[in-house]
Amino acid sequence: MYLPDEHHDARSQQLVDAGKLDLDAPIQKYCPAFPQKQWTITTRELLGHLSGIRNYKGNEFESTKHYTTMTGGFEMFAGEPLLFEPGTKYSYSTYGFTVVGCVIEGASGEKFADYVAQHVLQPAGSTPTFIDEVFTIVPHRARGS
């Protein structure tokens, strides 16, 4: 299934434009920590929620477990089979974007938070915006209920 350019997020598009990321390559090229599945997954499929990686189940959405690396968060879902062959169905997946973060780290050679700060937020003049870090004290931080 083809996804037009408007479905790419700004972070990955910069890496594509710089020749550092091939959206149609297997994700393990950039994120070798993600296990091979019964079908190949591409970054394009991750970005379009077409990867077959599941979303939250049970009370996982409520988890406050802290992971020090992008790949640490894989423990909740990476060992499970895909829900469907990538590219054949749409199914929203927050976990797919965790894998996109790992792909961005591999393609850029930078930590995800550093890449976003330097290449997205600073150029946009949005320096008060930052990656949410649960241990950072942020005055007047909003919390969903």
N, CA, C and O atoms as CSV, one atom per row, in Angstrom:
chain,resi,resn,atom,element,x,y,z
A,1,MET,N,N,0.848,-1.172,0.000
A,1,MET,CA,C,0.000,0.000,0.000
A,1,MET,C,C,0.897,1.240,0.000
A,1,MET,O,O,1.832,1.316,0.796
A,2,TYR,N,N,0.636,2.183,-0.854
A,2,TYR,CA,C,1.413,3.419,-0.956
A,2,TYR,C,C,0.840,4.473,-0.014
A,2,TYR,O,O,-0.373,4.674,0.042
A,3,LEU,N,N,1.713,5.136,0.716
A,3,LEU,CA,C,1.286,6.255,1.556
A,3,LEU,C,C,1.875,7.529,0.995
A,3,LEU,O,O,3.094,7.628,0.854
A,4,PRO,N,N,1.050,8.506,0.670
A,4,PRO,CA,C,1.574,9.765,0.146
A,4,PRO,C,C,2.414,10.484,1.187
A,4,PRO,O,O,2.334,10.194,2.381
A,5,ASP,N,N,3.221,11.426,0.717
A,5,ASP,CA,C,4.166,12.127,1.580
A,5,ASP,C,C,3.542,12.799,2.792
A,5,ASP,O,O,4.216,12.942,3.813
A,6,GLU,N,N,2.281,13.218,2.724
A,6,GLU,CA,C,1.701,13.917,3.862
A,6,GLU,C,C,1.545,13.009,5.075
A,6,GLU,O,O,1.249,13.502,6.163
A,7,HIS,N,N,1.735,11.701,4.928
A,7,HIS,CA,C,1.648,10.785,6.056
A,7,HIS,C,C,2.980,10.631,6.792
A,7,HIS,O,O,3.006,10.021,7.861
A,8,HIS,N,N,4.058,11.146,6.275
A,8,HIS,CA,C,5.351,11.051,6.934
A,8,HIS,C,C,5.410,12.096,8.030
A,8,HIS,O,O,4.898,13.203,7.864
A,9,ASP,N,N,6.036,11.752,9.155
A,9,ASP,CA,C,6.191,12.799,10.149
A,9,ASP,C,C,7.462,13.586,9.840
A,9,ASP,O,O,8.346,13.094,9.138
A,10,ALA,N,N,7.550,14.802,10.363
A,10,ALA,CA,C,8.634,15.728,10.022
A,10,ALA,C,C,10.000,15.169,10.376
A,10,ALA,O,O,10.968,15.396,9.651
A,11,ARG,N,N,10.091,14.444,11.477
A,11,ARG,CA,C,11.396,13.922,11.900
A,11,ARG,C,C,11.939,12.943,10.885
A,11,ARG,O,O,13.099,13.040,10.486
A,12,SER,N,N,11.107,11.992,10.458
A,12,SER,CA,C,11.603,10.997,9.513
A,12,SER,C,C,11.800,11.597,8.130
A,12,SER,O,O,12.706,11.176,7.409
A,13,GLN,N,N,10.977,12.573,7.734
A,13,GLN,CA,C,11.121,13.190,6.418
A,13,GLN,C,C,12.473,13.888,6.287
A,13,GLN,O,O,13.089,13.837,5.222
A,14,GLN,N,N,12.937,14.529,7.337
A,14,GLN,CA,C,14.254,15.166,7.300
A,14,GLN,C,C,15.335,14.128,7.026
A,14,GLN,O,O,16.261,14.382,6.256
A,15,LEU,N,N,15.220,12.963,7.652
A,15,LEU,CA,C,16.209,11.905,7.463
A,15,LEU,C,C,16.128,11.317,6.056
A,15,LEU,O,O,17.148,10.948,5.475
A,16,VAL,N,N,14.925,11.230,5.515
A,16,VAL,CA,C,14.748,10.771,4.128
A,16,VAL,C,C,15.418,11.761,3.188
A,16,VAL,O,O,16.183,11.366,2.308
A,17,ASP,N,N,15.133,13.052,3.372
A,17,ASP,CA,C,15.701,14.090,2.513
A,17,ASP,C,C,17.221,14.114,2.580
A,17,ASP,O,O,17.880,14.446,1.595
A,18,ALA,N,N,17.786,13.762,3.745
A,18,ALA,CA,C,19.239,13.740,3.911
A,18,ALA,C,C,19.862,12.439,3.410
A,18,ALA,O,O,21.082,12.277,3.460
A,19,GLY,N,N,19.037,11.512,2.928
A,19,GLY,CA,C,19.548,10.239,2.425
A,19,GLY,C,C,19.948,9.268,3.521
A,19,GLY,O,O,20.663,8.301,3.258
A,20,LYS,N,N,19.496,9.511,4.752
A,20,LYS,CA,C,19.862,8.646,5.878
A,20,LYS,C,C,18.815,7.587,6.198
A,20,LYS,O,O,19.079,6.660,6.964
A,21,LEU,N,N,17.623,7.724,5.611
A,21,LEU,CA,C,16.531,6.802,5.925
A,21,LEU,C,C,15.789,6.424,4.657
A,21,LEU,O,O,15.360,7.286,3.889
A,22,ASP,N,N,15.645,5.124,4.451
A,22,ASP,CA,C,14.836,4.579,3.358
A,22,ASP,C,C,13.544,4.083,3.986
A,22,ASP,O,O,13.558,3.099,4.725
A,23,LEU,N,N,12.439,4.739,3.710
A,23,LEU,CA,C,11.156,4.389,4.321
A,23,LEU,C,C,10.686,2.984,3.969
A,23,LEU,O,O,9.836,2.424,4.661
A,24,ASP,N,N,11.231,2.409,2.898
A,24,ASP,CA,C,10.783,1.093,2.447
A,24,ASP,C,C,11.755,-0.029,2.788
A,24,ASP,O,O,11.554,-1.171,2.374
A,25,ALA,N,N,12.804,0.286,3.538
A,25,ALA,CA,C,13.743,-0.744,3.994
A,25,ALA,C,C,13.172,-1.412,5.252
A,25,ALA,O,O,12.400,-0.793,5.984
A,26,PRO,N,N,13.542,-2.655,5.501
A,26,PRO,CA,C,13.114,-3.298,6.748
A,26,PRO,C,C,13.583,-2.461,7.949
A,26,PRO,O,O,14.691,-1.924,7.941
A,27,ILE,N,N,12.749,-2.358,8.958
A,27,ILE,CA,C,13.084,-1.500,10.103
A,27,ILE,C,C,14.340,-1.956,10.835
A,27,ILE,O,O,15.003,-1.143,11.480
A,28,GLN,N,N,14.677,-3.227,10.749
A,28,GLN,CA,C,15.871,-3.723,11.436
A,28,GLN,C,C,17.158,-3.119,10.874
A,28,GLN,O,O,18.201,-3.184,11.524
A,29,LYS,N,N,17.099,-2.535,9.678
A,29,LYS,CA,C,18.273,-1.848,9.124
A,29,LYS,C,C,18.687,-0.705,10.050
A,29,LYS,O,O,19.876,-0.412,10.177
A,30,TYR,N,N,17.727,-0.066,10.688
A,30,TYR,CA,C,17.974,1.083,11.555
A,30,TYR,C,C,17.754,0.751,13.031
A,30,TYR,O,O,18.319,1.403,13.909
A,31,CYS,N,N,16.949,-0.244,13.294
A,31,CYS,CA,C,16.597,-0.634,14.656
A,31,CYS,C,C,16.771,-2.150,14.802
A,31,CYS,O,O,15.787,-2.888,14.858
A,32,PRO,N,N,18.023,-2.609,14.863
A,32,PRO,CA,C,18.259,-4.055,14.929
A,32,PRO,C,C,17.727,-4.704,16.207
A,32,PRO,O,O,17.586,-5.926,16.260
A,33,ALA,N,N,17.433,-3.914,17.229
A,33,ALA,CA,C,16.912,-4.462,18.484
A,33,ALA,C,C,15.482,-4.967,18.351
A,33,ALA,O,O,15.033,-5.773,19.166
A,34,PHE,N,N,14.760,-4.501,17.327
A,34,PHE,CA,C,13.387,-4.982,17.161
A,34,PHE,C,C,13.431,-6.348,16.495
A,34,PHE,O,O,14.050,-6.498,15.441
A,35,PRO,N,N,12.783,-7.350,17.091
A,35,PRO,CA,C,12.891,-8.712,16.551
A,35,PRO,C,C,12.235,-8.872,15.179
A,35,PRO,O,O,11.246,-8.216,14.854
A,36,GLN,N,N,12.824,-9.769,14.391
A,36,GLN,CA,C,12.233,-10.127,13.100
A,36,GLN,C,C,10.861,-10.731,13.349
A,36,GLN,O,O,10.652,-11.423,14.346
A,37,LYS,N,N,9.939,-10.472,12.457
A,37,LYS,CA,C,8.580,-11.009,12.556
A,37,LYS,C,C,8.308,-11.927,11.372
A,37,LYS,O,O,9.174,-12.126,10.520
A,38,GLN,N,N,7.112,-12.480,11.325
A,38,GLN,CA,C,6.772,-13.381,10.224
A,38,GLN,C,C,6.718,-12.644,8.889
A,38,GLN,O,O,6.808,-13.274,7.835
A,39,TRP,N,N,6.570,-11.314,8.917
A,39,TRP,CA,C,6.608,-10.476,7.722
A,39,TRP,C,C,7.535,-9.301,7.980
A,39,TRP,O,O,7.775,-8.925,9.128
A,40,THR,N,N,8.047,-8.736,6.923
A,40,THR,CA,C,8.890,-7.554,7.019
A,40,THR,C,C,8.028,-6.331,7.322
A,40,THR,O,O,6.921,-6.197,6.800
A,41,ILE,N,N,8.543,-5.444,8.166
A,41,ILE,CA,C,7.874,-4.171,8.472
A,41,ILE,C,C,8.795,-3.056,7.996
A,41,ILE,O,O,10.009,-3.120,8.187
A,42,THR,N,N,8.216,-2.042,7.380
A,42,THR,CA,C,8.989,-0.872,6.958
A,42,THR,C,C,8.601,0.342,7.802
A,42,THR,O,O,7.561,0.348,8.460
A,43,THR,N,N,9.438,1.351,7.771
A,43,THR,CA,C,9.137,2.600,8.481
A,43,THR,C,C,7.885,3.243,7.902
A,43,THR,O,O,7.092,3.818,8.646
A,44,ARG,N,N,7.693,3.158,6.603
A,44,ARG,CA,C,6.492,3.710,5.972
A,44,ARG,C,C,5.235,3.072,6.581
A,44,ARG,O,O,4.250,3.760,6.847
A,45,GLU,N,N,5.278,1.764,6.797
A,45,GLU,CA,C,4.130,1.083,7.396
A,45,GLU,C,C,3.935,1.494,8.861
A,45,GLU,O,O,2.803,1.658,9.317
A,46,LEU,N,N,5.034,1.659,9.591
A,46,LEU,CA,C,4.918,2.140,10.972
A,46,LEU,C,C,4.246,3.509,11.019
A,46,LEU,O,O,3.333,3.732,11.815
A,47,LEU,N,N,4.699,4.420,10.167
A,47,LEU,CA,C,4.171,5.783,10.165
A,47,LEU,C,C,2.699,5.842,9.772
A,47,LEU,O,O,1.984,6.753,10.192
A,48,GLY,N,N,2.243,4.893,8.980
A,48,GLY,CA,C,0.854,4.875,8.527
A,48,GLY,C,C,-0.052,3.978,9.356
A,48,GLY,O,O,-1.209,3.759,8.997
A,49,HIS,N,N,0.473,3.453,10.477
A,49,HIS,CA,C,-0.295,2.524,11.321
A,49,HIS,C,C,-0.751,1.308,10.521
A,49,HIS,O,O,-1.872,0.823,10.671
A,50,LEU,N,N,0.144,0.836,9.677
A,50,LEU,CA,C,-0.121,-0.320,8.823
A,50,LEU,C,C,0.826,-1.481,9.133
A,50,LEU,O,O,0.946,-2.413,8.338
A,51,SER,N,N,1.499,-1.427,10.287
A,51,SER,CA,C,2.567,-2.380,10.589
A,51,SER,C,C,2.093,-3.711,11.136
A,51,SER,O,O,2.813,-4.704,11.030
A,52,GLY,N,N,0.904,-3.763,11.719
A,52,GLY,CA,C,0.440,-4.987,12.370
A,52,GLY,C,C,0.861,-5.074,13.825
A,52,GLY,O,O,0.489,-6.020,14.519
A,53,ILE,N,N,1.634,-4.098,14.302
A,53,ILE,CA,C,1.996,-4.063,15.722
A,53,ILE,C,C,0.775,-3.595,16.496
A,53,ILE,O,O,0.123,-2.621,16.119
A,54,ARG,N,N,0.476,-4.284,17.564
A,54,ARG,CA,C,-0.730,-3.966,18.334
A,54,ARG,C,C,-0.580,-2.648,19.095
A,54,ARG,O,O,0.518,-2.109,19.232
A,55,ASN,N,N,-1.698,-2.154,19.579
A,55,ASN,CA,C,-1.730,-0.986,20.456
A,55,ASN,C,C,-1.834,-1.490,21.896
A,55,ASN,O,O,-1.674,-2.683,22.150
A,56,TYR,N,N,-2.096,-0.599,22.819
A,56,TYR,CA,C,-2.242,-0.966,24.218
A,56,TYR,C,C,-3.318,-2.032,24.411
A,56,TYR,O,O,-4.290,-2.103,23.659
A,57,LYS,N,N,-3.121,-2.851,25.429
A,57,LYS,CA,C,-4.179,-3.752,25.857
A,57,LYS,C,C,-4.217,-3.734,27.379
A,57,LYS,O,O,-3.230,-3.407,28.038
A,58,GLY,N,N,-5.365,-4.088,27.915
A,58,GLY,CA,C,-5.521,-4.070,29.366
A,58,GLY,C,C,-5.246,-2.687,29.929
A,58,GLY,O,O,-5.732,-1.683,29.407
A,59,ASN,N,N,-4.467,-2.643,30.990
A,59,ASN,CA,C,-4.150,-1.355,31.622
A,59,ASN,C,C,-2.762,-0.836,31.241
A,59,ASN,O,O,-2.198,-0.011,31.960
A,60,GLU,N,N,-2.215,-1.298,30.142
A,60,GLU,CA,C,-0.886,-0.839,29.719
A,60,GLU,C,C,-0.824,0.672,29.550
A,60,GLU,O,O,0.216,1.276,29.814
A,61,PHE,N,N,-1.907,1.289,29.121
A,61,PHE,CA,C,-1.936,2.738,28.932
A,61,PHE,C,C,-1.629,3.471,30.234
A,61,PHE,O,O,-1.100,4.582,30.215
A,62,GLU,N,N,-1.954,2.861,31.343
A,62,GLU,CA,C,-1.763,3.467,32.664
A,62,GLU,C,C,-0.353,3.249,33.206
A,62,GLU,O,O,-0.007,3.804,34.249
A,63,SER,N,N,0.456,2.463,32.531
A,63,SER,CA,C,1.785,2.137,33.039
A,63,SER,C,C,2.639,3.386,33.225
A,63,SER,O,O,2.658,4.275,32.373
A,64,THR,N,N,3.339,3.438,34.341
A,64,THR,CA,C,4.271,4.541,34.614
A,64,THR,C,C,5.700,4.021,34.645
A,64,THR,O,O,6.598,4.707,35.132
A,65,LYS,N,N,5.915,2.834,34.138
A,65,LYS,CA,C,7.264,2.264,34.123
A,65,LYS,C,C,8.181,3.153,33.292
A,65,LYS,O,O,7.819,3.581,32.196
A,66,HIS,N,N,9.357,3.424,33.816
A,66,HIS,CA,C,10.328,4.288,33.142
A,66,HIS,C,C,11.335,3.427,32.379
A,66,HIS,O,O,11.895,2.479,32.929
A,67,TYR,N,N,11.555,3.760,31.128
A,67,TYR,CA,C,12.550,3.074,30.307
A,67,TYR,C,C,13.653,4.075,29.986
A,67,TYR,O,O,13.370,5.207,29.595
A,68,THR,N,N,14.889,3.670,30.148
A,68,THR,CA,C,16.002,4.580,29.893
A,68,THR,C,C,16.403,4.622,28.425
A,68,THR,O,O,17.167,5.494,28.012
A,69,THR,N,N,15.887,3.680,27.636
A,69,THR,CA,C,16.193,3.647,26.200
A,69,THR,C,C,14.908,3.439,25.407
A,69,THR,O,O,13.908,2.964,25.944
A,70,MET,N,N,14.943,3.793,24.149
A,70,MET,CA,C,13.791,3.549,23.274
A,70,MET,C,C,13.476,2.054,23.221
A,70,MET,O,O,12.310,1.661,23.257
A,71,THR,N,N,14.500,1.235,23.138
A,71,THR,CA,C,14.287,-0.200,22.982
A,71,THR,C,C,13.795,-0.860,24.267
A,71,THR,O,O,13.229,-1.952,24.208
A,72,GLY,N,N,13.990,-0.239,25.412
A,72,GLY,CA,C,13.494,-0.802,26.658
A,72,GLY,C,C,11.987,-0.987,26.635
A,72,GLY,O,O,11.467,-1.962,27.178
A,73,GLY,N,N,11.287,-0.054,26.009
A,73,GLY,CA,C,9.834,-0.120,25.928
A,73,GLY,C,C,9.316,-1.250,25.062
A,73,GLY,O,O,8.123,-1.552,25.090
A,74,PHE,N,N,10.187,-1.879,24.296
A,74,PHE,CA,C,9.768,-2.981,23.436
A,74,PHE,C,C,9.268,-4.184,24.240
A,74,PHE,O,O,8.502,-4.998,23.723
A,75,GLU,N,N,9.692,-4.300,25.490
A,75,GLU,CA,C,9.376,-5.492,26.274
A,75,GLU,C,C,7.864,-5.748,26.383
A,75,GLU,O,O,7.441,-6.888,26.574
A,76,MET,N,N,7.072,-4.713,26.264
A,76,MET,CA,C,5.623,-4.875,26.417
A,76,MET,C,C,4.955,-5.507,25.190
A,76,MET,O,O,3.860,-6.056,25.306
A,77,PHE,N,N,5.596,-5.437,24.024
A,77,PHE,CA,C,4.888,-5.861,22.807
A,77,PHE,C,C,5.741,-6.581,21.776
A,77,PHE,O,O,5.195,-7.299,20.938
A,78,ALA,N,N,7.038,-6.420,21.802
A,78,ALA,CA,C,7.887,-6.898,20.703
A,78,ALA,C,C,7.920,-8.418,20.556
A,78,ALA,O,O,8.197,-8.923,19.468
A,79,GLY,N,N,7.647,-9.136,21.611
A,79,GLY,CA,C,7.690,-10.593,21.532
A,79,GLY,C,C,6.429,-11.216,20.965
A,79,GLY,O,O,6.364,-12.433,20.788
A,80,GLU,N,N,5.431,-10.401,20.680
A,80,GLU,CA,C,4.157,-10.913,20.191
A,80,GLU,C,C,4.114,-10.927,18.658
A,80,GLU,O,O,4.791,-10.135,18.003
A,81,PRO,N,N,3.318,-11.830,18.101
A,81,PRO,CA,C,3.189,-11.834,16.634
A,81,PRO,C,C,2.424,-10.600,16.161
A,81,PRO,O,O,1.693,-9.973,16.928
A,82,LEU,N,N,2.603,-10.272,14.909
A,82,LEU,CA,C,1.858,-9.162,14.319
A,82,LEU,C,C,0.388,-9.529,14.203
A,82,LEU,O,O,0.039,-10.702,14.070
A,83,LEU,N,N,-0.468,-8.519,14.254
A,83,LEU,CA,C,-1.912,-8.740,14.149
A,83,LEU,C,C,-2.330,-9.104,12.726
A,83,LEU,O,O,-3.328,-9.793,12.514
A,84,PHE,N,N,-1.545,-8.626,11.752
A,84,PHE,CA,C,-1.849,-8.860,10.341
A,84,PHE,C,C,-0.600,-8.574,9.519
A,84,PHE,O,O,0.365,-8.004,10.028
A,85,GLU,N,N,-0.617,-8.962,8.272
A,85,GLU,CA,C,0.506,-8.691,7.383
A,85,GLU,C,C,0.609,-7.184,7.153
A,85,GLU,O,O,-0.371,-6.552,6.759
A,86,PRO,N,N,1.790,-6.601,7.398
A,86,PRO,CA,C,1.949,-5.153,7.218
A,86,PRO,C,C,1.533,-4.699,5.827
A,86,PRO,O,O,1.792,-5.359,4.821
A,87,GLY,N,N,0.870,-3.530,5.814
A,87,GLY,CA,C,0.424,-2.941,4.560
A,87,GLY,C,C,-0.962,-3.369,4.142
A,87,GLY,O,O,-1.501,-2.828,3.177
A,88,THR,N,N,-1.565,-4.333,4.845
A,88,THR,CA,C,-2.868,-4.848,4.417
A,88,THR,C,C,-4.045,-4.258,5.186
A,88,THR,O,O,-5.178,-4.307,4.706
A,89,LYS,N,N,-3.797,-3.703,6.367
A,89,LYS,CA,C,-4.868,-3.147,7.190
A,89,LYS,C,C,-4.339,-1.948,7.974
A,89,LYS,O,O,-3.134,-1.795,8.176
A,90,TYR,N,N,-5.266,-1.109,8.403
A,90,TYR,CA,C,-4.951,0.025,9.279
A,90,TYR,C,C,-5.347,-0.354,10.705
A,90,TYR,O,O,-6.449,-0.847,10.946
A,91,SER,N,N,-4.432,-0.115,11.642
A,91,SER,CA,C,-4.741,-0.315,13.050
A,91,SER,C,C,-3.818,0.594,13.851
A,91,SER,O,O,-2.603,0.397,13.863
A,92,TYR,N,N,-4.395,1.587,14.519
A,92,TYR,CA,C,-3.599,2.544,15.277
A,92,TYR,C,C,-2.702,1.821,16.269
A,92,TYR,O,O,-3.128,0.872,16.929
A,93,SER,N,N,-1.452,2.277,16.371
A,93,SER,CA,C,-0.506,1.657,17.291
A,93,SER,C,C,0.472,2.679,17.840
A,93,SER,O,O,1.358,3.150,17.127
A,94,THR,N,N,0.308,3.020,19.109
A,94,THR,CA,C,1.295,3.857,19.780
A,94,THR,C,C,2.630,3.134,19.829
A,94,THR,O,O,3.679,3.765,19.691
A,95,TYR,N,N,2.608,1.824,20.023
A,95,TYR,CA,C,3.846,1.058,20.081
A,95,TYR,C,C,4.615,1.128,18.762
A,95,TYR,O,O,5.846,1.083,18.758
A,96,GLY,N,N,3.904,1.235,17.658
A,96,GLY,CA,C,4.596,1.399,16.375
A,96,GLY,C,C,5.446,2.654,16.362
A,96,GLY,O,O,6.515,2.678,15.752
A,97,PHE,N,N,4.977,3.701,17.033
A,97,PHE,CA,C,5.756,4.935,17.085
A,97,PHE,C,C,6.939,4.821,18.040
A,97,PHE,O,O,7.902,5.577,17.914
A,98,THR,N,N,6.885,3.900,18.983
A,98,THR,CA,C,8.068,3.601,19.796
A,98,THR,C,C,9.153,3.038,18.883
A,98,THR,O,O,10.326,3.389,19.013
A,99,VAL,N,N,8.759,2.173,17.967
A,99,VAL,CA,C,9.716,1.604,17.019
A,99,VAL,C,C,10.225,2.694,16.071
A,99,VAL,O,O,11.405,2.696,15.719
A,100,VAL,N,N,9.356,3.620,15.653
A,100,VAL,CA,C,9.803,4.745,14.813
A,100,VAL,C,C,10.894,5.526,15.550
A,100,VAL,O,O,11.874,5.945,14.933
A,101,GLY,N,N,10.736,5.725,16.854
A,101,GLY,CA,C,11.770,6.414,17.630
A,101,GLY,C,C,13.105,5.700,17.540
A,101,GLY,O,O,14.147,6.341,17.404
A,102,CYS,N,N,13.081,4.384,17.616
A,102,CYS,CA,C,14.306,3.589,17.483
A,102,CYS,C,C,14.892,3.722,16.078
A,102,CYS,O,O,16.108,3.820,15.917
A,103,VAL,N,N,14.031,3.727,15.069
A,103,VAL,CA,C,14.478,3.907,13.680
A,103,VAL,C,C,15.144,5.274,13.527
A,103,VAL,O,O,16.197,5.378,12.896
A,104,ILE,N,N,14.555,6.303,14.085
A,104,ILE,CA,C,15.135,7.655,14.005
A,104,ILE,C,C,16.497,7.685,14.689
A,104,ILE,O,O,17.430,8.307,14.181
A,105,GLU,N,N,16.619,7.022,15.829
A,105,GLU,CA,C,17.926,6.964,16.496
A,105,GLU,C,C,18.961,6.278,15.608
A,105,GLU,O,O,20.087,6.756,15.476
A,106,GLY,N,N,18.574,5.157,15.000
A,106,GLY,CA,C,19.512,4.425,14.152
A,106,GLY,C,C,19.901,5.188,12.904
A,106,GLY,O,O,21.064,5.172,12.499
A,107,ALA,N,N,18.942,5.851,12.294
A,107,ALA,CA,C,19.218,6.590,11.058
A,107,ALA,C,C,20.005,7.872,11.323
A,107,ALA,O,O,20.836,8.274,10.508
A,108,SER,N,N,19.746,8.507,12.451
A,108,SER,CA,C,20.389,9.792,12.742
A,108,SER,C,C,21.693,9.654,13.518
A,108,SER,O,O,22.559,10.526,13.443
A,109,GLY,N,N,21.834,8.557,14.266
A,109,GLY,CA,C,22.996,8.405,15.131
A,109,GLY,C,C,22.882,9.221,16.410
A,109,GLY,O,O,23.867,9.394,17.128
A,110,GLU,N,N,21.683,9.722,16.701
A,110,GLU,CA,C,21.448,10.535,17.897
A,110,GLU,C,C,20.329,9.919,18.724
A,110,GLU,O,O,19.497,9.178,18.199
A,111,LYS,N,N,20.310,10.224,20.008
A,111,LYS,CA,C,19.178,9.822,20.838
A,111,LYS,C,C,17.934,10.547,20.333
A,111,LYS,O,O,18.014,11.689,19.882
A,112,PHE,N,N,16.794,9.882,20.411
A,112,PHE,CA,C,15.548,10.430,19.893
A,112,PHE,C,C,15.260,11.819,20.448
A,112,PHE,O,O,14.983,12.745,19.685
A,113,ALA,N,N,15.321,11.972,21.761
A,113,ALA,CA,C,15.008,13.266,22.384
A,113,ALA,C,C,15.951,14.361,21.894
A,113,ALA,O,O,15.518,15.487,21.647
A,114,ASP,N,N,17.222,14.043,21.753
A,114,ASP,CA,C,18.196,15.026,21.266
A,114,ASP,C,C,17.912,15.394,19.814
A,114,ASP,O,O,17.990,16.563,19.435
A,115,TYR,N,N,17.580,14.386,19.003
A,115,TYR,CA,C,17.291,14.652,17.592
A,115,TYR,C,C,16.078,15.566,17.459
A,115,TYR,O,O,16.113,16.540,16.707
A,116,VAL,N,N,15.012,15.259,18.180
A,116,VAL,CA,C,13.789,16.067,18.102
A,116,VAL,C,C,14.070,17.492,18.570
A,116,VAL,O,O,13.634,18.452,17.934
A,117,ALA,N,N,14.791,17.632,19.671
A,117,ALA,CA,C,15.100,18.976,20.186
A,117,ALA,C,C,15.901,19.785,19.173
A,117,ALA,O,O,15.567,20.937,18.894
A,118,GLN,N,N,16.954,19.190,18.623
A,118,GLN,CA,C,17.859,19.928,17.734
A,118,GLN,C,C,17.293,20.151,16.335
A,118,GLN,O,O,17.505,21.213,15.749
A,119,HIS,N,N,16.582,19.175,15.795
A,119,HIS,CA,C,16.169,19.241,14.388
A,119,HIS,C,C,14.706,19.607,14.162
A,119,HIS,O,O,14.312,19.900,13.033
A,120,VAL,N,N,13.904,19.595,15.212
A,120,VAL,CA,C,12.482,19.917,15.058
A,120,VAL,C,C,12.091,21.105,15.934
A,120,VAL,O,O,11.618,22.124,15.429
A,121,LEU,N,N,12.287,20.974,17.241
A,121,LEU,CA,C,11.800,22.001,18.167
A,121,LEU,C,C,12.591,23.305,18.088
A,121,LEU,O,O,11.996,24.379,18.004
A,122,GLN,N,N,13.922,23.228,18.114
A,122,GLN,CA,C,14.723,24.454,18.048
A,122,GLN,C,C,14.510,25.218,16.747
A,122,GLN,O,O,14.299,26.430,16.799
A,123,PRO,N,N,14.553,24.569,15.577
A,123,PRO,CA,C,14.305,25.317,14.345
A,123,PRO,C,C,12.906,25.936,14.286
A,123,PRO,O,O,12.702,26.959,13.632
A,124,ALA,N,N,11.945,25.310,14.970
A,124,ALA,CA,C,10.583,25.841,14.983
A,124,ALA,C,C,10.401,26.934,16.036
A,124,ALA,O,O,9.327,27.526,16.144
A,125,GLY,N,N,11.453,27.199,16.811
A,125,GLY,CA,C,11.353,28.200,17.868
A,125,GLY,C,C,10.500,27.733,19.029
A,125,GLY,O,O,9.962,28.547,19.779
A,126,SER,N,N,10.377,26.449,19.178
A,126,SER,CA,C,9.525,25.877,20.218
A,126,SER,C,C,10.360,25.311,21.357
A,126,SER,O,O,10.151,24.173,21.776
A,127,THR,N,N,11.297,26.094,21.855
A,127,THR,CA,C,12.192,25.608,22.901
A,127,THR,C,C,11.517,25.325,24.232
A,127,THR,O,O,12.070,24.550,25.013
A,128,PRO,N,N,10.350,25.905,24.550
A,128,PRO,CA,C,9.698,25.483,25.798
A,128,PRO,C,C,9.091,24.079,25.701
A,128,PRO,O,O,8.691,23.505,26.714
A,129,THR,N,N,9.023,23.528,24.492
A,129,THR,CA,C,8.474,22.191,24.284
A,129,THR,C,C,9.616,21.191,24.365
A,129,THR,O,O,10.708,21.449,23.858
A,130,PHE,N,N,9.371,20.056,24.996
A,130,PHE,CA,C,10.409,19.040,25.128
A,130,PHE,C,C,9.770,17.675,25.288
A,130,PHE,O,O,8.567,17.558,25.521
A,131,ILE,N,N,10.602,16.633,25.158
A,131,ILE,CA,C,10.145,15.266,25.344
A,131,ILE,C,C,9.754,15.105,26.809
A,131,ILE,O,O,10.504,15.496,27.703
A,132,ASP,N,N,8.589,14.534,27.050
A,132,ASP,CA,C,8.115,14.348,28.420
A,132,ASP,C,C,8.987,13.326,29.134
A,132,ASP,O,O,9.138,12.195,28.672
A,133,GLU,N,N,9.545,13.720,30.235
A,133,GLU,CA,C,10.378,12.874,31.076
A,133,GLU,C,C,9.680,12.826,32.430
A,133,GLU,O,O,9.567,13.851,33.103
A,134,VAL,N,N,9.215,11.661,32.832
A,134,VAL,CA,C,8.380,11.563,34.026
A,134,VAL,C,C,9.081,12.018,35.304
A,134,VAL,O,O,8.413,12.419,36.257
A,135,PHE,N,N,10.408,11.966,35.341
A,135,PHE,CA,C,11.127,12.340,36.552
A,135,PHE,C,C,11.495,13.818,36.613
A,135,PHE,O,O,11.960,14.297,37.646
A,136,THR,N,N,11.291,14.542,35.518
A,136,THR,CA,C,11.590,15.967,35.501
A,136,THR,C,C,10.449,16.731,36.163
A,136,THR,O,O,9.278,16.514,35.853
A,137,ILE,N,N,10.806,17.625,37.076
A,137,ILE,CA,C,9.792,18.454,37.714
A,137,ILE,C,C,9.453,19.590,36.758
A,137,ILE,O,O,10.319,20.382,36.389
A,138,VAL,N,N,8.193,19.662,36.364
A,138,VAL,CA,C,7.724,20.676,35.429
A,138,VAL,C,C,6.598,21.446,36.118
A,138,VAL,O,O,5.523,20.890,36.344
A,139,PRO,N,N,6.828,22.713,36.454
A,139,PRO,CA,C,5.761,23.484,37.094
A,139,PRO,C,C,4.504,23.532,36.216
A,139,PRO,O,O,4.587,23.745,35.007
A,140,HIS,N,N,3.369,23.335,36.830
A,140,HIS,CA,C,2.054,23.424,36.172
A,140,HIS,C,C,1.858,22.355,35.090
A,140,HIS,O,O,1.071,22.544,34.164
A,141,ARG,N,N,2.571,21.244,35.210
A,141,ARG,CA,C,2.408,20.146,34.235
A,141,ARG,C,C,0.979,19.641,34.302
A,141,ARG,O,O,0.443,19.412,35.386
A,142,ALA,N,N,0.370,19.469,33.149
A,142,ALA,CA,C,-0.973,18.916,33.080
A,142,ALA,C,C,-0.885,17.397,33.089
A,142,ALA,O,O,0.063,16.825,32.552
A,143,ARG,N,N,-1.852,16.754,33.683
A,143,ARG,CA,C,-1.898,15.301,33.710
A,143,ARG,C,C,-3.296,14.842,33.348
A,143,ARG,O,O,-4.280,15.315,33.915
A,144,GLY,N,N,-3.380,13.929,32.411
A,144,GLY,CA,C,-4.680,13.377,32.064
A,144,GLY,C,C,-5.234,12.538,33.197
A,144,GLY,O,O,-4.479,12.059,34.043
A,145,SER,N,N,-6.524,12.361,33.221
A,145,SER,CA,C,-7.102,11.527,34.284
A,145,SER,C,C,-7.907,10.390,33.719
A,145,SER,O,O,-8.462,9.592,34.474
